Amino acid sequence: MLHVKIRLISLASLLLFSMHTFALPDDQDQPIYVSADQASLNERTGVAVYTGAVEIRQGSMILQGSRVEMHRDGQGSISRIITTGSPAEFQQQASPNQPVTKAYGLRMDYQVPTQTVTITENARVVQDADEFTGERIVYDMDNSIVDAFRSEAQGGQRVQMVIQPKANP
C-alpha cells in the first residue's frame, strides 16, 4: 500500500511540475496549487481526473470546474485539459498592463501545444467591459484572438458581443 501511495504522489508531482505550459510566461515561475474533493491518477494512460469543486491556481491563472481531466504526452508534459462545470471557469492576466480575461462555459477544452481554449455550451469570454457570447468560443491565448460561433440548431444561440468604446487620451 505504501508503494502505491508513493507512486501516486510521484505521478501527481510530475503532472504539477510539467503543467508550467498551462500558464502564460509571467505565471510559469509560480507554484501550482490543485484542490479537489477526489483525484484519480492513471500512470499507464497519463490521465489524471480531479472531481468535486476543482480549483487549479498558478500565478494569475485560475481554473475551476466540477471535473478536470488532464492528459500527459509521452514526455510527461500536460498536452490537454478538459474542464466541465456549471459553469467551468478560466481566468488569467496576460501581463500587468492588461485586464484579466475570464471565460465561462459548461465545457472547456484546452489544447496546450496550440495555446487555445475551446469553450462550448453557453460560452462567454469577458475582458474588461467587453464580452463575447455564443454556443462555441475559441480563445487563442498566444495571439489574444477570440472567435465566437453561433449554434447550428434552428433558432439556436447567436453570437452576441458588447464592445465598449476606448477612452480618448
RABELPE-V669802 format. One record per pair of residues at least 6 apart in sequence whose C-alpha atoms are under 6 Angstrom apart, sorted by the first residue. I is the first residue (numbers start at 1). J is the second residue. D is the distance in whole Angstrom. If there is no record, write none. Layout:
# RABELPE-V669802
[[I	J	D] [I	J	D]]
This chain:
# RABELPE-V669802
[[18	77	5] [19	78	6] [20	28	5] [27	59	5] [30	58	6] [30	59	5] [31	58	6] [32	57	6] [32	58	5] [33	56	6] [33	57	5] [34	55	6] [34	56	5] [35	54	6] [35	55	5] [36	51	6] [36	52	6] [36	53	6] [36	54	4] [37	51	6] [37	52	5] [38	50	6] [38	51	5] [39	49	6] [39	50	4] [40	48	6] [40	49	5] [41	48	4] [46	71	6] [46	72	5] [47	70	6] [47	71	5] [48	69	6] [48	70	5] [49	68	6] [49	69	4] [50	67	6] [50	68	5] [51	66	6] [51	67	4] [52	66	5] [53	65	6] [53	66	5] [54	64	5] [54	65	5] [54	66	6] [55	63	6] [55	64	5] [56	62	6] [56	63	5] [60	92	5] [60	93	6] [61	91	6] [61	92	4] [62	90	6] [62	91	5] [63	89	6] [63	90	5] [64	88	6] [64	89	5] [65	83	6] [65	84	5] [65	85	5] [65	88	4] [66	84	6] [66	85	5] [67	83	6] [67	84	5] [68	82	6] [68	83	4] [69	81	6] [69	82	5] [70	80	6] [70	81	5] [71	78	6] [71	79	6] [71	80	5] [72	78	4] [72	79	5] [73	79	6] [79	112	5] [80	110	6] [80	111	5] [80	112	6] [81	109	6] [81	110	5] [82	108	6] [82	109	5] [83	107	6] [83	108	5] [84	106	6] [84	107	4] [85	106	5] [86	106	6] [87	104	6] [87	105	5] [87	106	5] [88	104	6] [88	105	5] [88	106	6] [89	103	6] [89	104	5] [90	102	6] [90	103	5] [91	101	5] [91	102	4] [92	100	6] [92	101	6] [93	100	4] [99	128	6] [101	126	6] [101	127	5] [102	125	6] [102	126	5] [103	124	6] [103	125	4] [104	123	6] [104	124	5] [105	119	6] [105	120	6] [105	121	6] [105	122	5] [105	123	4] [106	121	5] [107	119	6] [107	120	5] [108	118	6] [108	119	5] [109	117	6] [109	118	5] [110	116	6] [110	117	4] [115	141	6] [116	139	6] [116	140	5] [116	141	6] [117	138	6] [117	139	5] [118	137	6] [118	138	4] [119	136	6] [119	137	5] [120	135	6] [120	136	4] [121	135	5] [122	135	6] [123	133	6] [123	134	5] [123	135	6] [123	136	6] [124	132	6] [124	133	4] [125	131	6] [125	132	5] [130	162	5] [130	163	5] [130	164	6] [131	161	6] [131	162	5] [132	160	6] [132	161	5] [133	159	6] [133	160	5] [134	148	6] [134	149	6] [134	150	5] [134	158	6] [134	159	4] [135	150	5] [135	151	5] [136	148	6] [136	149	5] [137	147	6] [137	148	4] [138	146	6] [138	147	5] [139	145	6] [139	146	5] [149	159	6] [150	157	6] [150	158	4] [150	159	5] [151	157	5]]
